[in-house]
Amino acid sequence: MKKILNTITLFLVVIATSIVSISCTTHSPEKTFDIAALNSNLLSRFGSKDINFKLDSEPQIYDESKKNMVASSYYDYFKFDITNLETQLNKIKEIEENDDNKELLQASKDLFTYAIAKEKEGYLPIAKMKDEKASPEQLQKAIAAFDASTQNDIEAKFTKLMNIARAYAEKHNIDAKFGI
């Protein structure tokens, strides 16, 4: 069941990424909000919640040539997710900044840039440890150290983005729910 759920989740992420990438480059406030704020939900489990979820799952990546999910190492599985975050960051960067959306875009870029860098520094070594059959104690120690070094910063960046996104949504009458 977990395997099916993970496969479906990753498939939906790939579809969403494709839809966003083929959409027009002129962005309405709603589209800007979707890309800059809603995509931050990909980071809502950042840290130990995300790492433990992935380590408890069967590692899989999308094989473009086979057009489906295939078994992989944990390292490649984590790297696949980082690549997806980089794709989302590039979509944010593609939006033309103006006085109206500048603060929202900058907060979103700041959050994604930070998360990607920290996942490369922390997630990938932990995934490698798992692939190399490190003990559960070693893994949990590494995960706890990662959380201790990142949680305050990621939470501050996420909160800043959500506050800016809330104001942007109100200004543009975008129906969005926050804090759910």
TATA-V821049 format. One record per backbone hydrogen bond with DSSP energy under -0.5 kcal/mol. CO is the residue of the C=O (numbers start at 0). NH is the residue of the N-H. E is the energy in kcal/mol with one decimal. If there is no record, write none. Layout:
CO|NH|E, CO|NH|E
//
This chain:
0|4|-2.6, 1|5|-2.9, 2|6|-2.4, 3|7|-2.8, 4|8|-2.6, 5|9|-2.7, 6|10|-2.4, 7|11|-2.6, 8|12|-2.0, 9|13|-2.3, 10|14|-2.4, 11|15|-2.8, 12|16|-2.5, 13|17|-2.2, 14|18|-2.7, 15|19|-2.4, 16|20|-2.2, 17|21|-1.5, 18|22|-0.6, 19|22|-0.7, 24|26|-0.7, 25|27|-0.5, 27|31|-2.9, 28|32|-2.5, 29|33|-2.6, 30|34|-2.5, 31|35|-2.9, 32|36|-2.7, 32|37|-1.7, 33|38|-1.3, 36|39|-1.3, 37|40|-2.0, 38|41|-1.8, 39|42|-2.2, 40|43|-1.5, 42|45|-1.8, 44|49|-1.9, 46|50|-3.0, 47|51|-2.8, 48|52|-1.9, 49|53|-2.5, 50|54|-2.8, 51|55|-1.6, 53|56|-1.0, 56|58|-0.5, 58|71|-2.0, 60|62|-0.5, 60|69|-2.9, 61|63|-0.8, 62|66|-1.8, 62|67|-1.2, 67|62|-3.1, 69|60|-2.2, 72|76|-2.1, 73|77|-2.9, 74|78|-2.5, 75|79|-2.5, 76|80|-1.6, 77|81|-2.0, 78|82|-2.5, 79|83|-1.7, 80|84|-1.9, 81|85|-2.4, 82|86|-2.0, 83|87|-2.1, 84|88|-2.5, 85|89|-2.3, 86|90|-1.7, 87|91|-1.9, 88|92|-2.4, 89|93|-1.4, 90|94|-0.6, 91|94|-1.2, 97|101|-2.0, 100|104|-2.8, 101|105|-2.7, 102|106|-2.2, 103|107|-2.2, 104|108|-2.8, 105|109|-2.4, 106|110|-2.1, 107|111|-2.7, 108|112|-2.8, 109|113|-2.2, 110|114|-2.7, 111|115|-2.7, 112|116|-2.2, 113|117|-2.6, 114|118|-2.7, 115|119|-2.3, 116|120|-2.1, 117|121|-2.8, 117|122|-0.6, 118|122|-0.8, 118|123|-1.8, 121|125|-1.5, 122|126|-2.7, 123|127|-2.4, 124|128|-2.2, 125|129|-2.2, 126|130|-2.5, 127|131|-2.1, 128|133|-2.5, 129|132|-1.7, 134|138|-2.3, 135|139|-2.7, 136|140|-2.1, 137|141|-2.2, 138|142|-2.5, 139|143|-2.5, 140|144|-2.1, 141|145|-2.1, 142|146|-2.6, 143|147|-2.5, 144|148|-1.7, 145|149|-1.1, 146|149|-0.8, 146|150|-2.8, 149|153|-2.8, 150|154|-2.5, 151|155|-2.0, 152|156|-2.4, 153|157|-2.6, 154|158|-2.7, 155|159|-2.3, 156|160|-2.3, 157|161|-2.6, 158|162|-2.4, 159|163|-2.3, 160|164|-3.1, 161|165|-2.4, 162|166|-1.8, 163|167|-2.5, 164|168|-2.9, 165|169|-2.4, 166|170|-2.4, 167|171|-1.8, 168|173|-2.9, 169|172|-1.1, 172|174|-0.6, 173|175|-1.1
//
